[in-house]
Amino acid sequence: MRRSFDELMAEALAAPVVGWDFSWLDGRATEQRPSWGYQRQLGARLATVSAALDIYTGGGEVLDGVPSFPPTMAATESWPPNAALATRRLGPRGVVVIRTRDEPPLPFAAEAFDLVTSRHPITVWWSEIARMLRPGGTYFAQHPGPATVCELVESVMGPHPELGAHLQPAVQRADAQAAGLQIVDLRMEKLRAEFFDIGAVVYFLRKLIWTVPDFTVEPYYGRLRALHDIIEADGRFVTHPTRVLVEARKPG
Ligand SMILES: C[S@@+](CC[C@H](N)C(=O)[O-])C[C@H]1O[C@@H](n2cnc3c(N)ncnc32)[C@H](O)[C@@H]1O
């Protein structure tokens, strides 16, 4: 039997959102992954360096999926619940997790790392990344792209023409180069995500707090109800995440 809007909302608002595990959405939403296989490539790169840093590690889930770490492996996380989670998950594997502020400077000396990585950073601190890399070192990351999940954002917030313009590949390339890095690879893919009930949408918006900034239900109640009706009628709501793969090198 179909559950009502109010039931779905109450359940989604009560669900814990700590960590970076999305299994709560199993059967209720899907998200296509980029073809380049970020985690596999991350593992291959970590196997060839002696000192690496993962920025915005979240609950450490992605890093924990690689088979081996270099002799020096550090990770930073600014949100306290995730810093604790990442420490519990990665500490036993020898990774030092450091809780930092959400802005530079990060607590590392210049030229400390051969490899700096990040998946879905909230902000890319290009100059700080360049500072921490040894000459010849690499930044390898998967960033959000422009207009990511724009159909979802606009259905909740209304028209948003400039959504994520600073994440355009050309802008990311220019920002990296301005920090003194050379682009080795920079690619974007537009993917597909589907939501099968309004509870899944609300859970997603609570977990990815930057999608609709300062998201709470009250200001968007009418639009969420309308979205619920669309999902009931169509069976799903389709939106498109965009992702940018970045590999950049510090000249050396
Ligand atoms: C999009 S997450 C990516 C985490 C990880 N790199 C990954 O790909 O799984 C980026 C950052 O957002 C932080 N974050 C998640 N939920 C948050 C919240 N409710 N408040 C503040 N920061 C949050 C995470 O802890 C993480 O540092």
Ligand as a Chemical Component Dictionary entry (heavy atoms), coordinates in Angstrom:
data_LIG
# 
_chem_comp.id                   LIG 
_chem_comp.type                 NON-POLYMER 
_chem_comp.pdbx_formal_charge   0 
_chem_comp.three_letter_code    LIG 
# 
loop_
_chem_comp_atom.comp_id 
_chem_comp_atom.atom_id 
_chem_comp_atom.alt_atom_id 
_chem_comp_atom.type_symbol 
_chem_comp_atom.charge 
_chem_comp_atom.model_Cartn_x 
_chem_comp_atom.model_Cartn_y 
_chem_comp_atom.model_Cartn_z 
_chem_comp_atom.pdbx_ordinal 
LIG C1  C1  C 0  30.110 15.486 0.069  1  
LIG S1  S1  S 1  30.991 15.011 1.493  2  
LIG C2  C2  C 0  32.133 13.857 0.769  3  
LIG C3  C3  C 0  32.785 12.909 1.736  4  
LIG C4  C4  C 0  33.770 11.909 1.117  5  
LIG N1  N1  N 0  34.901 12.562 0.525  6  
LIG C5  C5  C 0  33.056 11.035 0.110  7  
LIG O1  O1  O 0  33.182 11.264 -1.087 8  
LIG O2  O2  O -1 32.343 10.116 0.502  9  
LIG C6  C6  C 0  31.984 16.419 1.735  10 
LIG C7  C7  C 0  32.050 16.945 3.137  11 
LIG O3  O3  O 0  30.797 17.320 3.636  12 
LIG C8  C8  C 0  30.775 17.073 5.017  13 
LIG N2  N2  N 0  29.411 17.017 5.555  14 
LIG C9  C9  C 0  28.505 16.057 5.338  15 
LIG N3  N3  N 0  27.347 16.325 6.005  16 
LIG C10 C10 C 0  27.563 17.491 6.656  17 
LIG C11 C11 C 0  26.770 18.302 7.513  18 
LIG N4  N4  N 0  25.517 17.950 7.842  19 
LIG N5  N5  N 0  27.300 19.438 7.991  20 
LIG C12 C12 C 0  28.552 19.806 7.663  21 
LIG N6  N6  N 0  29.358 19.082 6.846  22 
LIG C13 C13 C 0  28.868 17.949 6.357  23 
LIG C14 C14 C 0  31.452 15.732 5.083  24 
LIG O4  O4  O 0  31.772 15.384 6.368  25 
LIG C15 C15 C 0  32.606 15.938 4.127  26 
LIG O5  O5  O 0  33.735 16.491 4.728  27 
# 
loop_
_chem_comp_bond.comp_id 
_chem_comp_bond.atom_id_1 
_chem_comp_bond.atom_id_2 
_chem_comp_bond.value_order 
_chem_comp_bond.pdbx_ordinal 
LIG C1  S1  SING 1  
LIG S1  C2  SING 2  
LIG S1  C6  SING 3  
LIG C2  C3  SING 4  
LIG C3  C4  SING 5  
LIG C4  N1  SING 6  
LIG C4  C5  SING 7  
LIG C5  O1  DOUB 8  
LIG C5  O2  SING 9  
LIG C6  C7  SING 10 
LIG C7  O3  SING 11 
LIG C7  C15 SING 12 
LIG O3  C8  SING 13 
LIG C8  N2  SING 14 
LIG C8  C14 SING 15 
LIG N2  C9  SING 16 
LIG N2  C13 SING 17 
LIG C9  N3  DOUB 18 
LIG N3  C10 SING 19 
LIG C10 C11 SING 20 
LIG C10 C13 DOUB 21 
LIG C11 N4  SING 22 
LIG C11 N5  DOUB 23 
LIG N5  C12 SING 24 
LIG C12 N6  DOUB 25 
LIG N6  C13 SING 26 
LIG C14 O4  SING 27 
LIG C14 C15 SING 28 
LIG C15 O5  SING 29 
# 
